[in-house]
């Protein structure tokens, strides 16, 4: 599974959102609607240009039935 890398204070944060979304056969708009955010927000998170707020990160993890640390991984 490819993961998006996001630098965070010297650490790198990876996320699996794009792969999980595709595995669920959802478009970016589908996921955005489930989260009540814009499609552009999903695009930015998937591309690593935006770090979701903690509440949004928990919502995303809940939708995919994962722990937040399984969805967002830190390296560094």
KANORZI-V182554 format. One record per backbone hydrogen bond with DSSP energy under -0.5 kcal/mol. NH is the residue of the N-H (numbers start at 1). CO is the residue of the C=O. If there is no record, write none. Layout:
[[NH CO] [NH CO]]
This chain:
[[4 15] [6 13] [8 11] [11 8] [12 75] [13 6] [13 11] [14 12] [14 73] [15 4] [16 71] [20 16] [21 17] [22 18] [23 19] [24 20] [25 22] [26 21] [31 27] [32 28] [33 29] [34 30] [35 31] [36 32] [37 32] [42 38] [43 39] [44 40] [45 41] [46 42] [47 43] [48 44] [48 45] [49 44] [50 44] [52 50] [57 53] [58 54] [59 55] [60 56] [61 57] [62 58] [63 59] [64 60] [65 62] [66 61] [70 67] [71 67] [72 68] [73 14] [73 71] [75 12]]
